[in-house]
């Protein structure tokens, strides 16, 4: 079995390699190919991923390439995790919105549209390569942001072999297991909504619903991403939201915090990555991996401890280490591997996917891509159905509005239709202004003129 990674030169490539190599023998994965168009990063982070793969599973064939056709040829599974335009374009995306007093955040905020203008055309090209050269029953797991909007566009174009994945919901469930001191496979959750805008309305431990106990647990607000929300609000609403809901619940606070910070999140990442790459360029990764790993740990720890700090004023403080042999939740690779495991064993299991709604969440279209708990088997992915009277009215209003934005945004990007893009942006819950939408879209079309052509 061959698994290919499009975007294999990313900073998180070692995590992917670790998770895949650790389960390769069990899942029957014999070949792993990391592809990236940025050959500098591929020769740093791709090589580091290769060393990790060799350490864990020396029998696994690991290759690097900058050729997408070579990567996907005869692939059974493909993971896409690309950043077209690099960190510098993320910074410009976010600063344009912030300059207008709007949240720029690259997936949830207005900048997500600009990111999608670059992501969608690139992924359409890769999907055509995959359709032509990969195995006929290939499955593609898209981690490229903004995952909800991107997955909607790929689905609308008929690439039904693609599924959006995100490690935020599964990561939160793992954090609850750690909080309670139990094995992660004892904790499950029912989640409904969209990528980066989803809500748990039930979390079970050994089948018992414990969501109210978690909401009442003060330690949960210290040890998990519930730290971004007020206890009183969650007690009133009876749900546990995705961490990115912070931006919707605290819009003016998030914008003020960012504007009062020295750097945006994009600028933090750009600076940290540049320093890390500059140091790693002077290391012989193949013969001095320990030194490369020490440099990586230093800078990746800076990334982790500064996560959402500009926006919330809350920072993490812990020493960060990368252990190739320690057990972890697998991140977004873990989501893909969980699917492969279910298919291989021939028995159904629960997973959280971005997939077609098909009547699961009331008042949404069947073809709307939603983030939802699913029953997964070898032949199908069936989202859990939710009754409207069991869903929070405030959550549903946000979901409906954001889905309308995503649906119209995907259509406008696919058609290169400026008027439709303005209409979509005006609907965004964090924009809600036609005049601001006009200015944003004009600016983003100009910014992306080298990546997204033919706007009219």
VMD Tcl script that draws the C-alpha trace (Angstrom):
set ca {
  {0.00 0.00 0.00}
  {1.30 3.44 -0.96}
  {0.55 6.67 0.94}
  {1.57 10.03 -0.54}
  {1.79 13.39 1.21}
  {1.36 16.52 -0.91}
  {3.04 19.24 1.13}
  {5.66 16.96 2.64}
  {8.10 19.82 3.17}
  {6.02 21.40 5.90}
  {7.26 22.04 9.41}
  {5.00 19.28 10.77}
  {6.34 16.63 8.38}
  {8.16 14.72 11.13}
  {4.88 14.29 13.01}
  {3.29 12.80 9.91}
  {6.21 10.45 9.34}
  {6.22 9.37 12.98}
  {2.51 8.51 13.03}
  {2.54 6.73 9.67}
  {5.74 4.78 10.29}
  {4.54 3.65 13.72}
  {1.47 2.00 12.16}
  {2.85 1.10 8.75}
  {3.36 -2.61 9.40}
  {-0.01 -3.02 11.13}
  {-1.88 -1.21 8.35}
  {0.06 -2.71 5.45}
  {1.65 0.57 4.32}
  {4.79 -0.34 2.39}
  {5.60 2.93 0.61}
  {5.54 6.53 1.81}
  {6.25 9.44 -0.52}
  {6.58 13.07 0.62}
  {6.20 15.65 -2.16}
  {6.66 19.42 -2.04}
  {7.29 22.17 -4.60}
  {9.56 24.00 -2.13}
  {12.76 22.04 -2.53}
  {14.58 23.92 0.25}
  {11.96 22.93 2.83}
  {11.64 19.44 1.34}
  {15.38 18.93 1.80}
  {15.12 20.04 5.42}
  {11.82 18.91 6.89}
  {11.31 16.13 4.35}
  {14.74 14.71 5.16}
  {14.03 14.95 8.87}
  {10.77 13.08 8.27}
  {12.72 10.45 6.38}
  {15.13 9.98 9.28}
  {12.22 9.52 11.68}
  {10.60 7.00 9.33}
  {13.87 5.07 9.08}
  {14.29 5.02 12.86}
  {10.79 3.67 13.47}
  {10.18 1.46 10.41}
  {13.41 0.83 8.43}
  {11.57 -1.57 6.13}
  {9.16 1.18 4.98}
  {10.16 2.59 1.57}
  {10.41 6.37 2.05}
  {10.99 8.77 -0.85}
  {11.07 12.52 -1.45}
  {10.08 14.25 -4.68}
  {9.07 17.62 -6.08}
  {7.03 15.93 -8.84}
  {3.34 15.49 -7.97}
  {2.72 12.83 -10.62}
  {5.57 10.73 -9.28}
  {4.16 11.14 -5.77}
  {0.58 10.07 -6.51}
  {1.20 7.38 -9.11}
  {-0.34 4.13 -7.81}
  {-1.13 5.75 -4.45}
  {-3.87 4.17 -2.35}
  {-4.17 7.20 -0.05}
  {-3.09 10.83 -0.32}
  {-2.84 13.51 2.38}
  {-2.82 17.12 1.16}
  {-1.35 19.79 3.43}
  {-0.14 22.72 1.35}
  {0.47 26.41 1.94}
  {0.53 28.16 -1.43}
  {2.46 31.41 -1.17}
  {4.16 30.42 2.06}
  {4.16 32.25 5.38}
  {4.66 35.67 3.78}
  {1.31 35.52 1.97}
  {-0.42 34.52 5.20}
  {0.98 37.65 6.84}
  {-0.33 39.83 3.99}
  {-3.74 38.09 4.03}
  {-4.18 38.83 7.71}
  {-2.77 42.37 7.67}
  {-5.18 43.45 4.92}
  {-8.17 42.50 7.08}
  {-6.66 43.91 10.27}
  {-6.01 47.19 8.48}
  {-9.77 47.46 8.06}
  {-10.47 46.64 11.70}
  {-11.49 43.06 10.90}
  {-10.24 39.74 12.23}
  {-7.65 38.45 9.81}
  {-7.22 34.90 11.19}
  {-6.26 32.69 8.25}
  {-9.04 30.11 8.46}
  {-11.91 31.51 10.51}
  {-11.42 35.18 9.72}
  {-11.70 37.15 6.49}
  {-8.17 36.14 5.45}
  {-9.42 32.59 4.96}
  {-10.98 33.68 1.67}
  {-7.62 34.88 0.36}
  {-5.96 31.66 1.49}
  {-8.67 29.69 -0.32}
  {-8.06 31.69 -3.51}
  {-4.61 30.08 -3.60}
  {-5.40 26.70 -2.06}
  {-8.35 25.74 -4.25}
  {-6.73 26.15 -7.71}
  {-3.63 24.26 -6.56}
  {-5.68 21.40 -5.08}
  {-7.82 21.14 -8.21}
  {-4.63 20.48 -10.16}
  {-3.46 17.86 -7.68}
  {-6.87 16.18 -7.71}
  {-6.66 15.86 -11.48}
  {-3.25 14.19 -11.12}
  {-4.66 11.90 -8.45}
  {-7.71 11.04 -10.56}
  {-5.46 10.12 -13.48}
  {-2.48 8.42 -11.86}
  {-3.48 7.07 -8.43}
  {-5.36 3.83 -7.74}
  {-8.97 3.84 -8.91}
  {-10.27 3.59 -5.34}
  {-7.92 6.26 -3.95}
  {-8.99 8.34 -0.96}
  {-7.69 11.87 -0.36}
  {-7.58 13.41 3.11}
  {-7.38 17.19 2.85}
  {-5.76 19.08 5.72}
  {-5.16 22.22 3.64}
  {-6.83 25.27 5.16}
  {-9.36 26.73 5.23}
  {-10.44 23.08 5.28}
  {-14.20 23.63 5.30}
  {-14.24 26.03 2.36}
  {-11.63 24.05 0.43}
  {-13.46 20.74 1.00}
  {-16.69 22.36 -0.18}
  {-15.04 23.49 -3.43}
  {-13.48 20.07 -4.10}
  {-16.82 18.37 -3.46}
  {-18.67 20.85 -5.68}
  {-16.23 20.02 -8.51}
  {-17.10 16.32 -8.17}
  {-13.96 15.04 -6.43}
  {-15.94 12.70 -4.20}
  {-12.80 10.79 -3.19}
  {-11.75 13.75 -1.00}
  {-12.52 14.23 2.70}
  {-11.59 17.11 4.97}
  {-9.72 16.24 8.16}
  {-8.74 18.28 11.20}
  {-7.05 17.22 14.41}
  {-8.70 19.85 16.62}
  {-11.82 17.80 17.60}
  {-9.91 14.56 18.19}
  {-7.20 16.51 19.99}
  {-9.78 17.96 22.36}
  {-11.16 14.49 23.10}
  {-7.63 13.26 23.84}
  {-7.11 16.21 26.17}
  {-10.27 15.22 28.08}
  {-8.96 11.67 28.39}
  {-5.68 13.02 29.77}
  {-7.59 15.26 32.17}
  {-9.54 12.28 33.48}
  {-6.52 9.97 33.52}
  {-8.10 7.37 31.20}
  {-7.16 5.77 27.89}
  {-8.18 7.88 24.90}
  {-10.21 5.06 23.31}
  {-12.67 5.25 26.23}
  {-13.72 8.82 25.37}
  {-16.01 9.59 22.42}
  {-17.92 12.65 21.33}
  {-20.84 13.69 19.17}
  {-19.93 16.84 17.28}
  {-21.85 18.91 14.74}
  {-21.02 22.03 12.74}
  {-18.32 23.12 10.33}
  {-14.54 22.95 10.35}
  {-13.27 25.32 13.05}
  {-16.89 26.02 13.94}
  {-18.18 22.85 15.56}
  {-19.78 21.93 18.87}
  {-19.75 18.84 21.07}
  {-23.22 18.25 22.49}
  {-22.31 14.88 24.00}
  {-19.05 13.42 25.29}
  {-19.03 9.93 26.73}
  {-16.68 7.95 28.96}
  {-17.38 4.23 28.69}
  {-20.81 5.12 27.28}
  {-21.79 7.58 30.04}
  {-22.43 11.17 28.96}
  {-19.99 13.35 30.94}
  {-20.28 16.68 29.11}
  {-21.88 18.48 32.07}
  {-19.18 17.15 34.41}
  {-16.51 18.48 32.06}
  {-18.20 21.87 31.81}
  {-18.33 22.07 35.63}
  {-14.71 20.91 36.04}
  {-12.48 23.88 36.87}
  {-9.35 21.97 35.84}
  {-10.72 21.60 32.31}
  {-10.35 25.37 31.93}
  {-6.67 25.10 32.83}
  {-5.61 21.86 31.11}
  {-7.66 21.82 27.89}
  {-8.69 24.26 25.17}
  {-11.78 25.06 27.18}
  {-9.38 27.69 28.60}
  {-10.58 30.08 25.88}
  {-14.20 30.15 27.11}
  {-16.04 31.28 30.20}
  {-17.43 28.58 32.46}
  {-20.73 30.44 32.88}
  {-21.35 30.57 29.14}
  {-20.73 26.83 28.66}
  {-22.96 26.04 31.64}
  {-25.71 28.09 30.06}
  {-25.32 26.66 26.54}
  {-24.53 23.01 27.49}
  {-22.03 22.55 24.66}
  {-18.23 22.46 24.34}
  {-17.06 24.48 21.33}
  {-14.08 24.12 19.03}
  {-11.26 26.40 20.18}
  {-11.71 28.60 17.09}
  {-15.13 29.67 18.34}
  {-13.13 32.03 20.56}
  {-12.97 34.38 17.56}
  {-16.76 34.47 17.21}
  {-17.55 34.76 20.91}
  {-14.83 37.39 21.53}
  {-14.49 39.17 18.18}
  {-13.65 42.67 19.45}
  {-11.32 41.30 22.14}
  {-9.43 39.15 19.61}
  {-8.96 42.06 17.18}
  {-7.86 44.43 19.96}
  {-5.41 41.87 21.37}
  {-3.84 41.30 17.94}
  {-3.56 45.01 17.18}
  {-1.96 45.59 20.58}
  {0.55 42.77 20.08}
  {3.98 43.20 18.54}
  {3.18 40.58 15.91}
  {0.23 38.75 14.41}
  {0.18 34.95 14.57}
  {1.27 34.85 10.93}
  {4.20 37.15 11.67}
  {5.20 35.01 14.67}
  {5.18 31.87 12.54}
  {7.04 33.54 9.66}
  {9.79 34.77 11.99}
  {10.14 31.49 13.91}
  {10.19 29.39 10.73}
  {12.79 31.63 9.10}
  {15.12 31.40 12.10}
  {14.64 27.62 12.25}
  {15.30 27.12 8.53}
  {18.37 29.40 8.60}
  {19.90 27.29 11.38}
  {18.93 23.96 9.84}
  {20.50 24.92 6.49}
  {23.88 24.69 8.24}
  {23.29 21.15 9.55}
  {24.01 17.87 7.77}
  {20.64 16.32 8.60}
  {21.49 12.81 7.40}
  {24.70 12.59 9.44}
  {23.91 14.88 12.38}
  {20.21 14.37 13.02}
  {20.55 14.97 16.76}
  {21.69 18.55 16.17}
  {18.89 19.11 13.66}
  {16.36 17.76 16.13}
  {17.66 20.00 18.92}
  {17.21 23.07 16.68}
  {13.75 21.91 15.63}
  {12.64 21.36 19.23}
  {13.76 24.85 20.24}
  {11.81 26.64 17.54}
  {8.79 24.35 17.45}
  {8.46 24.83 21.19}
  {8.31 28.58 20.55}
  {5.50 28.00 18.04}
  {3.53 25.84 20.45}
  {3.87 28.11 23.46}
  {2.78 31.16 21.45}
  {-0.31 29.45 19.96}
  {-3.30 31.85 20.11}
  {-1.35 34.06 22.54}
  {-1.65 37.23 20.41}
  {-5.40 36.77 20.08}
  {-6.27 35.70 23.63}
  {-3.49 36.99 25.86}
  {-3.09 33.41 27.13}
  {0.21 31.64 26.43}
  {1.48 28.17 27.20}
  {4.65 27.62 29.17}
  {6.23 24.21 28.84}
  {9.38 22.66 27.49}
  {8.71 20.89 24.22}
  {10.41 17.69 23.04}
  {10.00 15.46 20.00}
  {10.35 11.77 20.83}
  {10.10 9.56 17.72}
  {9.16 6.54 19.80}
  {6.63 7.98 22.26}
  {2.93 7.33 21.81}
  {0.70 10.24 20.82}
  {-2.69 10.87 19.22}
  {-1.17 11.09 15.74}
  {-2.51 14.57 14.95}
  {-4.19 14.84 11.57}
  {-2.24 11.83 10.32}
  {-3.97 9.92 13.10}
  {-7.34 10.77 11.55}
  {-6.29 9.38 8.17}
  {-4.72 6.29 9.76}
  {-7.85 5.64 11.79}
  {-9.83 5.50 8.54}
  {-7.34 3.08 6.97}
  {-7.50 0.90 10.07}
  {-11.30 0.72 9.92}
  {-11.24 -0.19 6.22}
  {-8.61 -2.88 6.79}
  {-10.41 -4.58 9.66}
  {-13.77 -4.60 7.88}
  {-15.71 -3.37 10.93}
  {-17.33 0.03 11.30}
  {-16.13 2.67 13.74}
  {-16.74 6.28 14.76}
  {-14.69 9.17 13.35}
  {-14.97 12.93 12.93}
  {-14.83 13.99 9.29}
  {-15.61 16.91 7.01}
  {-18.09 15.28 4.66}
  {-21.46 15.82 2.96}
  {-24.28 16.61 5.34}
  {-26.88 14.35 3.68}
  {-29.61 15.41 6.10}
  {-27.55 14.93 9.26}
  {-27.76 18.52 10.50}
  {-31.21 20.09 10.06}
  {-31.65 23.23 7.94}
  {-28.48 22.64 5.92}
  {-28.25 21.42 2.31}
  {-27.48 17.77 1.63}
  {-24.35 18.76 -0.32}
  {-23.04 21.08 2.39}
  {-19.69 19.93 3.76}
  {-19.96 19.73 7.54}
  {-17.67 18.63 10.35}
  {-19.48 15.84 12.12}
  {-19.19 12.53 13.92}
  {-19.60 9.71 11.40}
  {-20.04 5.97 11.32}
  {-17.29 4.81 9.00}
  {-17.08 1.45 7.25}
  {-15.19 0.06 4.29}
  {-17.87 1.15 1.84}
  {-19.37 4.35 3.25}
  {-19.17 7.30 5.61}
  {-22.49 8.01 7.30}
  {-22.77 11.16 9.44}
  {-24.71 10.89 12.71}
  {-28.14 12.48 12.47}
  {-29.03 15.26 14.90}
  {-32.51 16.38 15.90}
  {-33.04 20.14 15.78}
  {-34.50 20.27 19.31}
  {-31.24 18.77 20.65}
  {-29.07 21.47 19.07}
  {-28.24 24.87 20.51}
  {-30.10 27.67 18.68}
  {-27.18 30.10 18.89}
  {-24.77 27.47 17.56}
  {-27.13 26.64 14.71}
  {-27.48 30.29 13.69}
  {-23.70 30.63 13.46}
  {-23.41 27.36 11.54}
  {-26.08 28.32 9.00}
  {-24.58 31.74 8.41}
  {-21.00 30.51 8.08}
  {-22.09 27.68 5.80}
  {-23.83 30.15 3.51}
  {-20.57 32.12 3.37}
  {-18.55 28.96 2.62}
  {-20.95 27.70 -0.03}
  {-21.04 31.04 -1.87}
  {-17.30 31.60 -1.45}
  {-16.45 28.21 -2.94}
  {-18.73 28.91 -5.93}
  {-17.25 32.38 -6.46}
  {-13.66 31.13 -6.37}
  {-14.43 28.28 -8.77}
  {-16.10 30.74 -11.18}
  {-13.67 33.64 -10.55}
  {-16.77 35.79 -10.01}
  {-15.96 39.02 -8.15}
  {-19.58 40.07 -7.57}
  {-20.39 36.66 -6.04}
  {-17.26 36.88 -3.90}
  {-18.32 40.27 -2.52}
  {-21.78 38.89 -1.72}
  {-20.19 35.92 0.05}
  {-17.78 38.06 2.08}
  {-20.58 40.41 3.16}
  {-22.32 37.37 4.69}
  {-19.31 36.36 6.78}
  {-20.31 36.67 10.48}
  {-17.04 38.47 11.24}
  {-17.44 40.98 8.37}
  {-21.19 41.70 7.92}
  {-20.67 44.73 5.71}
  {-21.08 45.04 1.95}
  {-18.75 48.04 1.70}
  {-16.00 46.30 3.68}
  {-16.56 43.15 1.60}
  {-16.04 45.13 -1.62}
  {-12.77 46.53 -0.35}
  {-11.56 43.17 0.94}
  {-12.27 41.31 -2.28}
  {-10.63 44.03 -4.41}
  {-7.54 43.83 -2.20}
  {-7.44 40.03 -2.20}
  {-7.85 39.76 -5.97}
  {-4.92 42.15 -6.40}
  {-2.85 40.30 -3.78}
  {-3.42 36.92 -5.44}
  {-3.06 37.95 -9.07}
  {-0.07 35.62 -9.50}
  {-1.95 32.63 -8.04}
  {-5.61 32.99 -9.05}
  {-6.33 34.19 -12.57}
  {-9.29 35.35 -14.64}
  {-11.41 37.21 -12.08}
  {-14.22 39.21 -13.62}
}
mol new
graphics top color blue
foreach p $ca { graphics top sphere $p radius 0.5 }
foreach p [lrange $ca 0 end-1] q [lrange $ca 1 end] { graphics top cylinder $p $q radius 0.2 }
display resetview
